Amino acid sequence: MRLVNHEPDAIDLRTTPVHLGLGSRAKPVEGFAWDPDVLRAYSDAVAADGAEGRMVTIFDGDGLDDQWERHPAGDELVVCLSGSVTVTRDVDGVPDRVVLAQGEATVNPAGTWHAVDMAGPASILTITAGLGTDHRPRTEARPAEHSGTSGPRTP
């Protein structure tokens, strides 16, 4: 995994996220994977950006999310590129659902537990403050308040 300073070619955000950092810098993350070692290397490489750093990526999927997630360092923008998705937030123990069609977006406020379900094949673009991200299994009726596995995985 390495941050690329200048990428002259097209970038596939499905396989190569882009890190938005301090100084309005945009750096593709070459060799990225949703692997604990790679996530650690990414976090170390962008640590100087602190809470202002953002990861931009596209996810394709179909079905229910298997975990809750929250981003304590900042808000997350979720944009539906195709299909239909439902973003469910836990607001004081009450599910708050937002259904997105193609071209629509929503913001998950910092620290809010959320999950994204895709109704059939769908694609989303996320812009996420990944610093300190927590994950919890969705098998729980309500996400626990204590920290889970940290890392910048989105949505």
Disulfide bonds with the S-S distance in Angstrom:
none
